């Protein structure tokens, strides 16, 4: 496999990941952070950083729209409930474990 083919496969896998996350809004960002240490916002930050490295004008909000498939504010209103006390406790524990 050459570099172009590898890049095409990675891009296809990334598009599939985005589509999967867009089809499963019940997978909340806080749960993703607890389980995998990244979330949709992390993906958007990585996307925007990759654009910046290539001198492309893609800001964080535009990157979030790519990742969420809509404006972040719209997604948040439609799909993001307040974090439960259990989620917040698990996230705090994760943060403490990272410090140790």
Secondary structure, DSSP 8 states (H G I E B T S, - for coil): --HHHHHHHHHHHHHHHHHHHHH-TTS-HHHHHHHHS--HHHHHHHHHHHHHHTT----HHHHHHHHHSS-HHHHHHHH-----HHHHHHHHHHHHHHH-
